Every structure is written in C-alpha cells, then in structure tokens.
C-alpha cells in the first residue's frame, strides 16, 4: 500500500523536525545558563579538601577539556548531536560520575508505564462515556457525569493531585501517597512487587484520569450528537439494527478518528501533566528526576531529561499517528 | 455588545455562573489596592490565627493576613494570565490569518512550525528556562516564554476559519476594490475570528495560570512575589496541613478552583454562542 508508506514517511519527517527543533532549543537554552558544570564540580571537590590555586586552575582546564567546552559553540553543537545518537549526555553532576542517561533509563520505565496506562484508560473511559452521553441525551446519570467532568476538567494537574494527597493522606489515609512501591518489598518479578507497584500507581493514575477525561468526554459528546442526526443513523434505527450495534459501529466508529488526531495533539500536554503528578506523589519517574536535577544544579541531567522528553513525546505522537490507517480506511486506500 | 451579554446571561446558565465566579475573583483581586499591609511584609499580625471576624481567611505562619495577602496573589496571577493571553493572541491571530488567507507555501511552512510547537512537551522546557534564568525569571519573562509556547492550537483554529473566509464573496469584492492583503486580513477577516479569540483567550488563561501555579508551588518562580503558586509554596514550606493551619491551603485552593471553573464556563458558553445552531436551541427557537 503505497499511500500508507507515503503517509508514514510524511509523519516521520515531522517526527525528525520536532526532535531537531526541540533538542536544539534545549541545547541553546542550556548553553545560556550561568551555571557552569565545570565550576559545579570544582566547588564539590574543593569542598572536601583545600587545594592550591594552581591545582584548581589545572583541574578547571582538565574538566573543561573533558566536557568538550574548550571548542567553539557550533562544534559543541555538532558534538552534542553526534553524542545524542549514542545516548551520551555526559556525566550527571549530582551523582557524578554516573552517566545522565543511566539515571534517565532508571526513571523512564516508571513514567512510560504510568503515562501509557493513564492515557489509555482516560481515552477509553472518556470517549465511551462521551459517546453514550451524546447518544442517550436524556440519561440523568450521563448528564451528572457531564457536570462532574465540567467541574474537574479545568483544574490543573497539580491542584487535583495535591487535593488527592490531602484527602487520601490526611483525611482518609487508605492509599499510599508516595513512592513507586512499598519500602519493604524487594524489586523483582514477584507477585508482591507487582501488586505493590499497582497499589502505589492507583492515586497518580486516577488523578491523571480524572483531569484528562473531560476533554475526551466533551469532544466525543459533541461529535456523537452531530452524528446521530445523520440520515444513515435514522435508517439504521428504522431498519431495526440493534441499538448496541448502532452506538458502537455506526456512531462511535465514525467519531473515533478525530479523537485519535486530538490524542496525538494532546500528548505533549499530558506528558507535562504526568511529570507534575509524579512530583506530587514522589513517583520515581522523569518528573521527580527533573526536579531533583534542578535543585541540585545539575546542568547535564536537566538538559538530558528535556531532550529525552522531547524525543519520547514526539515518538509517542508518531506511534499514535501510525494507528490512523487502521481506523480510517481513507488513509489506507488513499 | 451589551445585548449579547444580556442574552447570554438570560439564556445560558453556564455563562451566568462563569461570569459571576470570575467577577467575584476580579473584585477580590482589585481589593488589593485598599490593603492595609504591603504585600511582602511579614509578621504584621499574630501568626496561625484561624478564620475569624477580625481575620476573615485567618493568618498564616509568616504573620500575614491571608485575606489581604490573597488579594495581592490573585491580582498578580490574573495579571499574569491576561498578559500571556494577550501576547499569545497576537501571535496566533497573525499566524492564523496569514496562513489562512495567503495559503500555499506560506500556509504549509507556518503550519509545519505550528505542528512542531504543538508536539513540544512544555513543562520540561519551562523548567529548563527557570534553570537558566533563575532569579531573572520574573512574571514578565515567564509571560513572554509562555506566550511564545501557547499560541499554536489557537493559530490552527483561526486559520481554519480564515480559509473559509478567503473564498467568500466579500473577500473577492475587497480584492477587486484594490484592498491590500493586510487590510483585508485585519479589517475584513479579523472581526469574524474575534469570538474564537475571546473563547480561546479564556482557555489560554486557564492553561498559563495552571503552569504558573505549578512552577510557583515547586518554588521555581520569584518567591517574593505573592501569587497563588507561591502562596501554596509557603504553605507547604511551613507544613501547613501537618501543623493544622488548613485555611492556608484550603482557601487559596478553593478560590483558584473557582477561578478556573469560572473561566472554563465562560469559554464553553462562548464556544456555544459562536455556533448558531446550539445558540438557537438554547433560546428555544429551533
């Protein structure tokens, strides 16, 4: 199917452009930083022992050369790109000399796991309820869902997560409010560990679902309430097609494609929300790592997390875009 | 204009509630001009007093009267939101109208850039900016950065309307009458996109204030400027929930939720007003 390949190729170009622009922006911003990684390390070393000024000077020169900061900026930029392909961002400063990418690889599975589960749950629940609310417009229950969604949707992630910590941490302490798993469980593929992870993910995931659901609910309700007035739906009703079949394969099926496009466009924002939520629930993912890096003055780690975020989000959008041909025959046939 | 507002209040309960909530918050923030205390003074009243007749919203552990302190916080936060909304509206109107009216390669290249901005995860980038600018990241710089990141969704929306306008009869007349493209865009087409500009401005304010609160709570803004974010930061800093000074957290959170809800309802009701079919259904005309 050549049209699909053309479609995928165009999307891939876009993916490359987003990654290029995002990481370049991150590089430029990081280079403007008055915090020099060399001085940070020297500050750390001289903290422990007193050194002669000449020794400090030679230390400074060694580190400047080691970090490749003694060459012109454009060459640094080229080097940055060369090393980006091998995943080399240089050593983290708070955990010197652990490479920044190692810390990220430890944190990334948590974020990806939480984000994937939350996005899929949010999208399915929101669209299902929204579709039903658009089809059964007189249902009291679905109207109530709409009112609740209107109330929660505009509140930013931070406030909702914060309120859930207050409710489940102070007022009714039944769920764990921090960490990725319980302290007394040994990590590994044991049922205890998996259960502990799930138990700890309930609050962060449900805060993400609560905030995110409204967008899909309203979008789907509006789309469906337009579709139900179409002639083919009336014909299907007159022809005695099962109601469940009308809702699922006549109405919702047609509304799902624009909602998938919307998902691709919303992923960047959802990602930002996830790393904010992680910080509130002390979840061991990218968000917590990013805040720790900022507070520790860790230039390489902050730059590395920003670049990985851009790449991860762009790749996720690319994957969602590639799902289009499976739902929309027009893209498939061309 | 006034008849529109009157109709909206009469037929659209969402608009009425939204306008009331936002109105209360705006009046509240305007009270800051009558505050007996300067915004940054601490230990001017007894610390940790619960809400009472003398201190309506209680006092915090830093010895500030929460009522007056919150008036400043809301004034700064709202001002920030409006600043971002206005600046990003300027960008999105310009990009949207240019791309929609000129079309061709201008449209394609602009939408290419637009899609790149849509795909960027904003929070890590904001953190990166804070990391670089540190204390230089004041309200105004942050507003500039947020405006630079917050225009693409709305530019696309405006563009889609502008494309429709390009093929309308009056545009053709204007072209034949010798109007310049700039004049057509900003005198003939701009009025048609104004309703979208207003409703997206509300959504944009929710978005930017949300990020301001988040950055503030994490301590990533200038902590000496009272905003909703920094108020919550200081509350967390003094472990307000553990110490038992719940009013330090619950009252600002309740007020900020009222603000978001109000802005959201305004945006939703304006969106509905733009669509004449749903407007008619509201007024019972259909």
Contacts between the chains, C-beta under 8 A, distances in Angstrom:
chain1	res1	chain2	res2	distance
A	14	B	112	7.8
A	14	B	115	6.3
A	14	B	116	7.9
A	14	B	119	7.9
A	17	B	112	7.0
A	17	B	116	5.8
A	18	B	115	7.6
A	18	B	116	5.1
A	18	B	119	4.5
A	18	B	120	7.1
A	21	B	116	4.8
A	21	B	120	7.7
A	22	B	116	7.6
A	22	B	119	7.7
A	22	B	120	5.3
A	22	B	125	7.9
A	25	B	120	7.8
A	25	B	125	6.9
A	26	B	125	7.1
A	26	B	128	6.0
A	29	B	125	7.6
A	29	B	128	5.1
A	29	B	129	6.2
A	29	B	132	5.5
A	30	B	128	6.6
A	30	B	131	7.9
A	30	B	132	6.8
A	32	B	132	5.2
A	33	B	131	6.6
A	33	B	132	4.4
A	34	B	132	7.5
A	34	B	134	7.5
A	35	B	131	7.6
A	35	B	132	8.0
A	150	B	264	7.2
A	150	B	265	7.5
A	150	B	268	7.4
A	151	B	261	6.5
A	153	B	264	6.8
A	154	B	206	5.2
A	154	B	260	4.1
A	154	B	261	6.0
A	154	B	263	6.8
A	154	B	264	3.5
A	155	B	257	5.7
A	155	B	260	5.4
A	155	B	261	7.8
A	156	B	206	7.7
A	156	B	209	7.8
A	156	B	210	3.1
A	156	B	211	7.6
A	156	B	213	6.2
A	156	B	214	6.4
A	156	B	260	7.4
A	157	B	210	7.6
A	157	B	214	7.5
A	158	B	210	7.3
A	158	B	213	6.1
A	158	B	214	4.4
A	158	B	217	6.1
A	159	B	210	8.0
A	159	B	213	6.9
A	159	B	253	6.2
A	159	B	256	6.7
A	159	B	257	6.8
A	162	B	217	7.6
A	162	B	232	7.7
A	162	B	253	7.3
A	163	B	253	6.8
A	166	B	241	6.2
A	166	B	249	7.3
A	170	B	241	5.6
A	265	B	118	5.5
A	265	B	153	7.5
A	267	B	119	7.7
A	268	B	118	6.7
A	268	B	119	5.6
A	268	B	120	5.8
A	268	B	121	4.7
A	268	B	122	6.6
A	269	B	121	8.0
A	269	B	122	7.2
A	271	B	121	4.6
A	271	B	123	7.6
A	272	B	121	5.4
A	272	B	122	5.4
A	272	B	123	3.4
A	272	B	124	7.5
A	273	B	123	8.0
A	275	B	123	5.9
A	275	B	124	7.1
A	276	B	123	6.4
A	276	B	214	5.5
A	279	B	218	6.8
A	290	B	124	6.3
A	290	B	127	5.9
A	291	B	127	7.8
A	291	B	218	6.4
A	294	B	127	5.9
A	294	B	130	7.0
A	294	B	131	5.3
A	294	B	220	7.2
A	299	B	131	7.6
A	302	B	127	7.0
A	302	B	128	6.0
A	302	B	131	5.2
A	303	B	128	7.3
A	305	B	124	6.1
A	306	B	124	4.4
A	306	B	125	6.4
A	306	B	127	7.5
A	306	B	128	5.0
A	309	B	121	4.8
A	309	B	124	4.4
A	310	B	120	6.4
A	310	B	121	6.4
A	310	B	124	7.6
A	313	B	119	6.4
A	313	B	120	7.5
A	313	B	121	4.7
A	314	B	119	5.5
A	317	B	119	5.5
